[in-house]
Amino acid sequence: MPIMSSDDFSIHTTDCEKVDDGMPLGDLPDEVTSIDDLDCECWSDHDSLAEI
């Protein structure tokens, strides 16, 4: 499940070390159309949005 950081509103995986406090998201925002739209390295284990 993706988590939105409360610090900078970036999106991370639940096991990401860079997100300390955040809000769980049911789905990724509509603006995210590709895995490349997610900036954090925590998404590098995923090849596509279909895996999320």
Residue pairs with C-beta under 8 A, 6 or more apart in sequence:
1 14
1 24
1 25
1 26
2 11
2 12
2 13
2 14
2 24
2 25
2 27
2 28
2 52
3 11
3 12
3 13
3 14
3 16
3 19
3 22
3 23
3 24
3 25
4 10
4 11
4 12
4 22
4 23
4 25
5 11
5 12
5 18
5 19
5 20
5 21
5 22
6 21
6 22
6 23
7 20
7 21
10 19
10 39
10 40
11 25
11 28
11 29
11 32
11 38
11 40
12 18
12 19
12 22
12 40
12 42
13 40
13 42
13 43
14 24
15 42
16 40
16 42
17 42
18 40
18 42
19 40
28 38
28 49
28 52
31 37
32 38
32 49
33 49
34 49
35 43
35 46
35 47
35 48
35 49
46 52
